[in-house]
Amino acid sequence: MRECVLKFNWRLDRILEIKRLQEDILRGELAAIIQQKMSLQSQIMLIKANTKTMLLSLKRESLQERLSHQQFVMSADSATRIKIESLLKEIESLKEKTSEKKAQILAVRKARKGLEKLREKALEKFEKEYHKKEQNEIDEVSIVANARSIVHKFSYMNQ
């Protein structure tokens, strides 16, 4: 019997690898979007905390000091609200991008899983065919050996 070890080579392996890479890239992009969203949320919390601190400091001041600082605090509060609204709009935009990325990831994942199932079936078929060929070779060698044995016995008896 000849020694033959065949390597399974599926023609769509490269496409499967590309789908895996696409999924990894999309997951990385999704993580970056989520990180941006969290950063904006942190900025909003920090702005609100600073505003609260300024308002609390006004309460602690005397009436005379409070009046002089109140105008500054109110204008800062107005600018703060505008900044928070802007950040909230950015967060909403990032939420939409998150949904889009998730949809893209699901589509790529579905394609990848389909390719993986096809690959598994192709590998099973390859292995069955390989084992069938192997068994045929073993049978052939066995038949030849048996035939030789019979011929050898027959020629020995006729002598």
TORBA-296685 format. One record per residue: residue in one letter; chain; x, y, z of N, C-alpha, C, CB in turn. Coordinates in Angstrom, 2 decimals, padded with zeros to 5 digits. Atoms other than C-alpha are relative to their C-alpha. Glycine has a CB too. Example, Ala and Ser with C-alpha at 12.3 -4.5 7.8 and 13.67 -1.06 7.14 Angstrom:
BEGIN
("A","A",(000.89,-001.19,000.00),(012.30,-004.50,007.80),(000.90,001.20,000.00),(-000.99,000.03,001.25))
("S","A",(-000.82,-001.19,-000.06),(013.67,-001.06,007.14),(-000.77,001.09,000.73),(000.41,000.46,-001.42))
END
This chain:
BEGIN
("M","A",(000.85,-001.19,000.00),(000.00,000.00,000.00),(000.89,001.23,000.00),(-000.96,000.01,001.23))
("R","A",(-000.80,-001.22,000.07),(001.37,003.39,-000.91),(-000.41,000.96,001.11),(-000.15,000.67,-001.38))
("E","A",(000.24,-000.98,-001.06),(001.68,006.07,001.72),(-000.49,001.29,-000.65),(001.30,000.26,000.86))
("C","A",(000.58,-001.18,000.65),(-000.60,008.92,000.71),(-000.78,000.79,001.03),(-000.91,-000.41,-001.19))
("V","A",(000.71,-000.88,-000.92),(-001.60,011.73,003.00),(-000.40,001.25,-000.79),(000.87,000.37,001.27))
("L","A",(000.49,-001.13,000.76),(-003.76,014.22,001.18),(-000.37,001.13,000.93),(-001.21,-000.40,-000.86))
("K","A",(000.36,-001.18,-000.78),(-004.33,017.73,002.41),(-001.32,000.53,-000.51),(001.11,001.09,-000.07))
("F","A",(001.30,-000.56,000.39),(-007.84,019.10,002.45),(000.21,001.44,-000.42),(-001.03,-000.10,001.16))
("N","A",(-000.15,-001.35,000.52),(-007.88,022.20,000.30),(-001.35,000.42,-000.56),(001.13,000.07,-001.10))
("W","A",(001.33,-000.45,000.41),(-011.23,023.94,000.07),(000.13,001.28,-000.78),(-000.93,000.19,001.22))
("R","A",(-000.16,-001.16,000.88),(-011.63,026.50,-002.68),(-000.53,001.29,000.58),(-000.68,-000.27,-001.30))
("L","A",(000.56,-001.21,-000.60),(-013.58,028.94,-000.48),(000.67,000.38,001.33),(-001.49,-000.18,000.23))
("D","A",(-000.70,-000.31,-001.26),(-011.10,028.98,002.44),(000.40,001.47,000.08),(001.25,-000.88,000.14))
("R","A",(-000.44,-001.41,000.00),(-009.81,032.41,001.43),(-001.18,000.94,000.29),(000.65,000.37,-001.37))
("I","A",(001.19,-000.83,-000.24),(-013.33,033.88,001.39),(-000.42,-000.11,001.46),(-001.16,-000.42,-000.93))
("L","A",(000.33,000.20,-001.41),(-014.00,032.35,004.81),(000.94,000.82,000.89),(000.08,-001.51,000.37))
("E","A",(-000.97,-000.78,-000.78),(-010.82,033.94,006.16),(-000.30,001.50,-000.11),(001.44,-000.29,-000.48))
("I","A",(000.35,-001.41,000.19),(-011.86,037.31,004.68),(-001.22,000.36,000.85),(-000.28,000.30,-001.49))
("K","A",(001.19,-000.26,-000.82),(-015.25,037.04,006.40),(000.37,000.08,001.48),(-001.06,-001.11,-000.21))
("R","A",(-000.46,-000.07,-001.39),(-013.51,036.33,009.71),(000.69,001.33,000.29),(000.97,-001.17,000.31))
("L","A",(-000.69,-001.28,-000.17),(-011.29,039.36,009.24),(-000.98,001.16,-000.01),(001.06,000.19,-001.10))
("Q","A",(001.02,-001.06,000.05),(-014.26,041.54,008.28),(-000.74,000.09,001.33),(-000.99,-000.26,-001.16))
("E","A",(000.73,000.01,-001.27),(-016.09,040.47,011.42),(000.86,000.60,001.12),(-000.43,-001.44,000.36))
("D","A",(-000.90,-000.56,-001.00),(-013.05,041.27,013.57),(000.14,001.51,-000.14),(001.38,-000.66,-000.10))
("I","A",(-000.13,-001.44,000.25),(-012.65,044.68,011.95),(-001.27,000.73,000.43),(000.30,000.28,-001.50))
("L","A",(001.28,-000.64,-000.38),(-016.34,045.50,012.39),(-000.18,000.02,001.51),(-001.18,-000.73,-000.66))
("R","A",(000.08,000.00,-001.47),(-016.18,044.44,016.05),(000.89,001.08,000.60),(000.38,-001.39,000.56))
("G","A",(-000.90,-001.05,-000.47),(-013.21,046.75,016.52),(-000.60,001.39,-000.21),(001.34,-000.09,-000.73))
("E","A",(000.65,-001.29,000.28),(-015.09,049.62,014.87),(-001.16,000.23,000.96),(-000.51,000.05,-001.45))
("L","A",(001.11,-000.11,-000.95),(-018.12,048.92,017.08),(000.53,000.37,001.39),(-000.80,-001.31,000.07))
("A","A",(-000.60,-000.31,-001.30),(-015.91,048.97,020.17),(000.45,001.46,000.06),(001.19,-000.93,000.28))
("A","A",(-000.44,-001.40,000.05),(-014.47,052.33,019.08),(-001.19,000.95,000.12),(000.78,000.29,-001.30))
("I","A",(001.20,-000.84,-000.08),(-017.96,053.79,018.61),(-000.55,000.00,001.42),(-001.09,-000.50,-000.99))
("I","A",(000.49,000.10,-001.38),(-019.05,052.52,022.02),(000.91,000.79,000.94),(-000.08,-001.48,000.46))
("Q","A",(-000.94,-000.76,-000.82),(-015.90,054.02,023.54),(-000.24,001.51,-000.15),(001.46,-000.34,-000.39))
("Q","A",(000.29,-001.42,000.23),(-016.67,057.39,021.93),(-001.26,000.41,000.75),(-000.16,000.28,-001.51))
("K","A",(001.27,-000.30,-000.66),(-020.23,057.25,023.25),(000.19,000.10,001.52),(-001.04,-001.09,-000.33))
("M","A",(-000.25,-000.03,-001.44),(-019.01,056.47,026.76),(000.79,001.25,000.39),(000.77,-001.26,000.44))
("S","A",(-000.79,-001.20,-000.26),(-016.51,059.33,026.56),(-000.91,001.24,000.02),(001.11,000.16,-001.06))
("L","A",(000.93,-001.13,000.03),(-019.27,061.77,025.59),(-000.91,000.00,001.23),(-000.85,-000.04,-001.30))
("Q","A",(000.84,000.09,-001.20),(-021.47,060.49,028.42),(000.78,000.45,001.24),(-000.52,-001.44,000.18))
("S","A",(-000.84,-000.44,-001.12),(-018.57,061.03,030.82),(000.16,001.52,000.00),(001.38,-000.67,-000.08))
("Q","A",(-000.11,-001.46,000.10),(-018.14,064.58,029.53),(-001.26,000.67,000.51),(000.27,000.42,-001.46))
("I","A",(001.27,-000.57,-000.46),(-021.83,065.28,030.15),(-000.08,-000.08,001.53),(-001.21,-000.75,-000.63))
("M","A",(000.05,000.14,-001.47),(-021.59,063.92,033.70),(000.95,000.98,000.68),(000.35,-001.44,000.41))
("L","A",(-000.97,-000.93,-000.56),(-018.50,066.03,034.35),(-000.51,001.44,-000.07),(001.34,-000.12,-000.74))
("I","A",(000.55,-001.36,000.15),(-020.16,069.19,033.00),(-001.12,000.23,001.01),(-000.54,000.21,-001.44))
("K","A",(001.09,-000.13,-000.96),(-023.25,068.56,035.14),(000.54,000.11,001.42),(-000.95,-001.19,-000.12))
("A","A",(-000.59,-000.07,-001.34),(-021.09,067.97,038.22),(000.62,001.37,000.25),(001.07,-001.11,000.18))
("N","A",(-000.61,-001.33,-000.14),(-019.17,071.21,037.60),(-001.07,001.07,000.18),(000.87,000.32,-001.22))
("T","A",(001.10,-000.96,-000.12),(-022.43,073.14,037.14),(-000.61,-000.07,001.39),(-001.08,-000.28,-001.08))
("K","A",(000.58,000.18,-001.34),(-023.83,071.69,040.34),(000.93,000.59,001.07),(-000.25,-001.50,000.28))
("T","A",(-000.97,-000.55,-000.96),(-020.64,072.62,042.19),(-000.04,001.53,-000.01),(001.43,-000.49,-000.34))
("M","A",(000.06,-001.47,000.08),(-020.85,076.22,040.91),(-001.27,000.52,000.67),(000.06,000.46,-001.47))
("L","A",(001.26,-000.43,-000.61),(-024.51,076.49,041.95),(000.03,-000.14,001.52),(-001.17,-000.80,-000.58))
("L","A",(-000.12,000.19,-001.45),(-023.76,075.09,045.39),(000.91,001.04,000.63),(000.53,-001.41,000.31))
("S","A",(-000.91,-001.02,-000.53),(-020.89,077.52,045.82),(-000.70,001.36,000.08),(001.27,000.10,-000.87))
("L","A",(000.78,-001.25,-000.04),(-023.31,080.38,045.04),(-000.84,000.05,001.28),(-000.91,000.12,-001.24))
("K","A",(000.86,000.05,-001.19),(-025.58,079.25,047.88),(000.80,000.33,001.26),(-000.65,-001.38,000.13))
("R","A",(-000.83,-000.21,-001.19),(-022.69,079.46,050.32),(000.49,001.44,000.13),(001.18,-000.94,-000.04))
("E","A",(-000.52,-001.37,-000.02),(-021.77,083.02,049.38),(-001.02,000.96,000.64),(000.35,000.47,-001.45))
("S","A",(000.89,-001.03,-000.56),(-023.15,086.10,051.02),(-000.80,000.63,-001.13),(000.81,001.10,000.78))
("L","A",(000.90,-000.59,000.99),(-025.89,088.06,049.25),(000.76,000.91,-000.97),(-001.11,000.77,000.69))
("Q","A",(-000.77,-000.94,000.84),(-023.47,090.71,047.96),(000.88,-000.75,-000.99),(000.86,000.93,000.88))
("E","A",(-000.88,000.78,000.88),(-021.01,088.16,046.57),(-000.82,-000.81,-001.01),(000.91,-000.94,000.83))
("R","A",(000.85,000.82,000.86),(-023.81,086.02,045.18),(-000.48,000.79,-001.20),(-001.19,-000.55,000.80))
("L","A",(000.51,-000.82,001.11),(-025.23,088.86,043.08),(001.08,000.25,-001.05),(-000.53,001.33,000.53))
("S","A",(-001.07,-000.28,000.96),(-021.86,089.62,041.52),(000.37,-001.26,-000.79),(001.24,000.55,000.73))
("H","A",(-000.36,001.24,000.69),(-021.19,085.95,040.65),(-001.17,-000.65,-000.74),(000.55,-000.99,001.01))
("Q","A",(001.18,000.64,000.56),(-024.75,085.06,039.70),(-000.08,000.17,-001.53),(-001.26,000.57,000.65))
("Q","A",(000.04,-000.25,001.44),(-024.55,086.69,036.26),(000.97,-000.93,-000.74),(000.35,001.49,-000.29))
("F","A",(-001.00,000.88,000.61),(-021.38,084.71,035.45),(-000.50,-001.45,-000.01),(001.34,000.11,000.75))
("V","A",(000.46,001.37,-000.13),(-022.89,081.43,036.69),(-001.15,-000.25,-000.97),(-000.44,-000.29,001.44))
("M","A",(001.13,000.17,000.90),(-026.10,081.96,034.68),(000.44,-000.06,-001.46),(-001.01,001.13,000.19))
("S","A",(-000.50,000.05,001.38),(-024.22,082.67,031.44),(000.77,-001.30,-000.24),(000.90,001.23,-000.31))
("A","A",(-000.72,001.27,000.12),(-021.99,079.66,032.09),(-001.00,-001.15,-000.08),(000.96,-000.20,001.21))
("D","A",(001.02,001.04,000.02),(-025.11,077.57,032.76),(-000.65,-000.08,-001.38),(-001.06,000.25,001.08))
("S","A",(000.60,-000.02,001.34),(-026.59,078.63,029.42),(000.94,-000.66,-001.01),(-000.32,001.45,-000.43))
("A","A",(-000.99,000.61,000.90),(-023.39,077.70,027.58),(000.12,-001.50,000.27),(001.39,000.70,000.16))
("T","A",(-000.07,001.41,-000.39),(-023.32,074.43,029.50),(-001.16,-000.79,-000.59),(000.01,-000.14,001.53))
("R","A",(001.17,000.68,000.56),(-026.84,073.52,028.39),(000.16,-000.21,-001.51),(-001.29,000.81,000.30))
("I","A",(-000.23,000.12,001.44),(-025.93,074.20,024.77),(001.03,-001.10,-000.29),(000.48,001.36,-000.60))
("K","A",(-001.05,001.02,000.16),(-022.80,072.05,025.12),(-000.58,-001.39,000.25),(001.19,000.28,000.96))
("I","A",(000.61,001.29,-000.32),(-024.81,069.22,026.72),(-000.93,-000.44,-001.13),(-000.77,000.08,001.33))
("E","A",(000.89,000.33,001.12),(-027.42,069.37,023.93),(000.81,-000.49,-001.21),(-000.86,001.22,-000.39))
("S","A",(-000.87,000.40,001.11),(-024.62,069.16,021.36),(000.56,-001.40,000.24),(001.16,001.01,-000.16))
("L","A",(-000.54,001.32,-000.33),(-023.08,066.17,023.15),(-001.08,-001.08,-000.10),(000.60,000.01,001.41))
("L","A",(001.11,000.96,000.09),(-026.49,064.46,023.37),(-000.32,-000.33,-001.46),(-001.24,000.56,000.71))
("K","A",(000.23,000.25,001.43),(-026.94,064.88,019.60),(001.08,-000.93,-000.55),(-000.01,001.33,-000.79))
("E","A",(-001.09,000.88,000.43),(-023.53,063.30,019.06),(-000.23,-001.42,000.50),(001.35,000.53,000.50))
("I","A",(000.28,001.32,-000.56),(-024.53,060.43,021.35),(-001.08,-000.70,-000.82),(-000.43,000.11,001.48))
("E","A",(001.06,000.59,000.82),(-027.71,059.87,019.34),(000.55,-000.47,-001.35),(-001.15,001.02,-000.21))
("S","A",(-000.63,000.37,001.26),(-025.66,059.84,016.15),(000.82,-001.28,000.17),(000.89,001.15,-000.53))
("L","A",(-000.81,001.19,-000.27),(-023.31,057.28,017.70),(-000.88,-001.23,000.25),(000.92,000.25,001.20))
("K","A",(000.93,001.11,-000.22),(-026.29,055.16,018.77),(-000.45,-000.57,-001.35),(-001.23,000.46,000.83))
("E","A",(000.39,000.45,001.35),(-027.40,055.03,015.12),(001.14,-000.77,-000.66),(-000.40,001.21,-000.87))
("K","A",(-001.16,000.69,000.57),(-023.87,054.09,014.03),(000.18,-001.37,000.66),(001.29,000.86,000.17))
("T","A",(-000.11,001.27,-000.72),(-023.85,051.39,016.72),(-000.98,-001.02,-000.59),(-000.27,000.21,001.51))
("S","A",(001.00,000.90,000.58),(-027.06,049.91,015.33),(000.41,-000.47,-001.39),(-001.37,000.69,-000.07))
("E","A",(-000.45,000.36,001.34),(-025.67,049.99,011.80),(001.14,-001.01,000.04),(000.44,001.26,-000.77))
("K","A",(-001.15,000.92,-000.13),(-022.42,048.30,012.86),(-000.47,-001.37,000.46),(001.04,000.56,000.98))
("K","A",(000.51,001.29,-000.47),(-024.33,045.62,014.74),(-000.67,-000.76,-001.13),(-000.99,000.20,001.16))
("A","A",(000.65,000.64,001.14),(-026.40,044.93,011.63),(001.05,-000.54,-000.98),(-000.95,001.00,-000.72))
("Q","A",(-001.07,000.45,000.88),(-023.23,044.72,009.53),(000.69,-001.24,000.57),(001.03,001.12,-000.23))
("I","A",(-000.64,001.15,-000.65),(-021.64,042.36,012.06),(-000.86,-001.25,-000.14),(000.27,000.30,001.49))
("L","A",(000.91,001.15,000.12),(-024.72,040.12,012.02),(000.01,-000.57,-001.42),(-001.42,000.40,000.40))
("A","A",(000.00,000.45,001.40),(-024.70,039.98,008.21),(001.29,-000.77,-000.32),(-000.16,001.19,-000.95))
("V","A",(-001.29,000.66,000.26),(-020.99,039.10,008.07),(000.08,-001.32,000.78),(001.18,000.93,000.39))
("R","A",(-000.03,001.22,-000.82),(-021.37,036.58,010.91),(-000.86,-001.09,-000.64),(-000.50,000.31,001.44))
("K","A",(000.89,000.97,000.66),(-024.28,034.90,009.09),(000.70,-000.62,-001.20),(-001.33,000.68,-000.43))
("A","A",(-000.73,000.49,001.18),(-022.20,034.63,005.91),(001.15,-000.91,000.43),(000.54,001.18,-000.84))
("R","A",(-001.13,000.80,-000.49),(-019.20,033.32,007.88),(-000.47,-001.37,000.50),(000.74,000.74,001.12))
("K","A",(000.50,001.26,-000.53),(-021.24,030.68,009.69),(-000.50,-000.91,-001.13),(-001.13,000.25,001.00))
("G","A",(000.43,000.79,001.15),(-022.79,029.57,006.40),(001.19,-000.63,-000.71),(-000.79,000.86,-000.98))
("L","A",(-001.21,000.53,000.64),(-019.33,029.21,004.87),(000.64,-001.09,000.86),(001.01,001.12,-000.24))
("E","A",(-000.59,001.01,-000.89),(-018.12,027.29,007.94),(-000.77,-001.32,-000.09),(000.02,000.51,001.45))
("K","A",(000.79,001.23,000.15),(-021.00,024.82,007.59),(000.31,-000.68,-001.33),(-001.51,000.31,000.08))
("L","A",(-000.36,000.57,001.30),(-020.22,024.38,003.90),(001.38,-000.66,000.05),(-000.03,001.09,-001.08))
("R","A",(-001.34,000.54,-000.12),(-016.57,023.81,004.77),(-000.02,-001.34,000.75),(000.92,001.00,000.72))
("E","A",(000.11,001.24,-000.77),(-017.47,021.18,007.38),(-000.55,-001.13,-000.87),(-000.90,000.20,001.23))
("K","A",(000.59,001.02,000.88),(-019.64,019.33,004.85),(001.01,-000.45,-001.05),(-001.28,000.53,-000.68))
("A","A",(-001.01,000.33,001.01),(-016.89,019.50,002.23),(001.11,-000.85,000.62),(000.59,001.28,-000.62))
("L","A",(-001.04,000.77,-000.68),(-014.35,018.20,004.76),(-000.49,-001.43,000.28),(000.41,000.69,001.32))
("E","A",(000.57,001.33,-000.24),(-016.65,015.30,005.72),(000.00,-000.81,-001.30),(-001.43,000.11,000.57))
("K","A",(000.03,000.68,001.30),(-017.10,014.43,002.04),(001.41,-000.42,-000.41),(-000.62,000.92,-001.08))
("F","A",(-001.39,000.28,000.33),(-013.34,014.64,001.49),(000.51,-001.20,000.80),(000.88,001.23,000.28))
("E","A",(-000.46,001.08,-000.86),(-012.65,012.35,004.46),(-000.65,-001.33,-000.39),(-000.29,000.32,001.47))
("K","A",(000.68,001.24,000.42),(-015.27,009.80,003.34),(000.64,-000.53,-001.29),(-001.52,000.26,-000.22))
("E","A",(-000.60,000.42,001.26),(-013.80,009.72,-000.17),(001.41,-000.52,000.22),(000.01,001.17,-001.01))
("Y","A",(-001.37,000.42,-000.30),(-010.27,009.45,001.22),(000.01,-001.38,000.64),(000.70,001.03,000.93))
("H","A",(000.06,001.29,-000.67),(-011.21,006.57,003.52),(-000.49,-001.10,-000.95),(-000.92,000.09,001.23))
("K","A",(000.49,000.97,000.98),(-013.08,004.86,000.69),(001.14,-000.41,-000.93),(-001.17,000.60,-000.82))
("K","A",(-001.16,000.31,000.86),(-010.00,005.09,-001.57),(001.01,-000.86,000.76),(000.67,001.30,-000.52))
("E","A",(-000.93,000.75,-000.84),(-007.82,003.87,001.27),(-000.46,-001.45,000.15),(000.14,000.67,001.39))
("Q","A",(000.56,001.34,-000.17),(-010.12,000.91,001.87),(000.10,-000.79,-001.30),(-001.45,000.07,000.47))
("N","A",(-000.13,000.67,001.31),(-010.15,000.10,-001.86),(001.43,-000.46,-000.23),(-000.44,000.95,-001.14))
("E","A",(-001.40,000.37,000.14),(-006.34,000.09,-001.88),(000.34,-001.19,000.88),(000.90,001.18,000.32))
("I","A",(-000.25,001.12,-000.92),(-006.26,-002.20,001.15),(-000.62,-001.28,-000.56),(-000.57,000.32,001.41))
("D","A",(000.67,001.16,000.59),(-008.78,-004.51,-000.49),(000.77,-000.53,-001.20),(-001.42,000.36,-000.42))
("E","A",(-000.75,000.39,001.19),(-006.78,-004.53,-003.71),(001.28,-000.74,000.37),(000.33,001.22,-000.85))
("V","A",(-001.23,000.64,-000.45),(-003.55,-005.38,-001.91),(-000.32,-001.38,000.59),(000.72,000.88,001.05))
("S","A",(000.41,001.27,-000.60),(-005.35,-008.10,000.02),(-000.36,-001.02,-001.08),(-001.19,000.22,000.93))
("I","A",(000.39,000.89,001.09),(-006.82,-009.60,-003.17),(001.23,-000.50,-000.73),(-000.96,000.71,-000.97))
("V","A",(-001.23,000.39,000.71),(-003.43,-009.57,-004.90),(000.80,-000.99,000.85),(000.86,001.25,-000.35))
("A","A",(-000.75,000.89,-000.89),(-001.75,-011.17,-001.87),(-000.69,-001.37,000.07),(000.13,000.61,001.41))
("N","A",(000.75,001.24,-000.05),(-004.49,-013.80,-001.65),(000.15,-000.78,-001.31),(-001.49,000.27,000.30))
("A","A",(-000.16,000.64,001.31),(-004.25,-014.50,-005.38),(001.39,-000.60,-000.14),(-000.26,001.00,-001.14))
("R","A",(-001.37,000.51,000.06),(-000.48,-014.90,-005.13),(000.14,-001.27,000.85),(001.01,001.08,000.49))
("S","A",(-000.05,001.16,-000.89),(-000.92,-017.27,-002.23),(-000.64,-001.21,-000.66),(-000.69,000.30,001.33))
("I","A",(000.70,001.10,000.67),(-003.38,-019.38,-004.22),(000.84,-000.52,-001.16),(-001.38,000.46,-000.50))
("V","A",(-000.84,000.39,001.14),(-001.15,-019.36,-007.30),(001.22,-000.77,000.50),(000.45,001.24,-000.82))
("H","A",(-001.18,000.65,-000.56),(001.84,-020.29,-005.16),(-000.35,-001.41,000.48),(000.60,000.84,001.16))
("K","A",(000.43,001.30,-000.48),(-000.06,-023.18,-003.52),(-000.32,-000.92,-001.18),(-001.23,000.13,000.93))
("F","A",(000.38,000.81,001.17),(-001.41,-024.38,-006.88),(001.27,-000.47,-000.76),(-000.93,000.83,-000.94))
("S","A",(-001.23,000.38,000.71),(002.05,-024.31,-008.51),(000.82,-000.96,000.84),(000.85,001.25,-000.33))
("Y","A",(-000.73,000.91,-000.90),(003.54,-026.11,-005.48),(-000.64,-001.39,-000.08),(-000.01,000.53,001.47))
("M","A",(000.70,001.29,000.07),(000.90,-028.85,-005.73),(000.24,-000.68,-001.34),(-001.51,000.19,000.23))
("N","A",(-000.20,000.57,001.34),(001.46,-029.35,-009.46),(001.45,-000.45,-000.22),(-000.39,001.01,-001.06))
("Q","A",(-001.38,000.39,000.20),(005.16,-029.92,-009.04),(000.27,-001.37,000.38),(000.89,000.87,000.72))
END
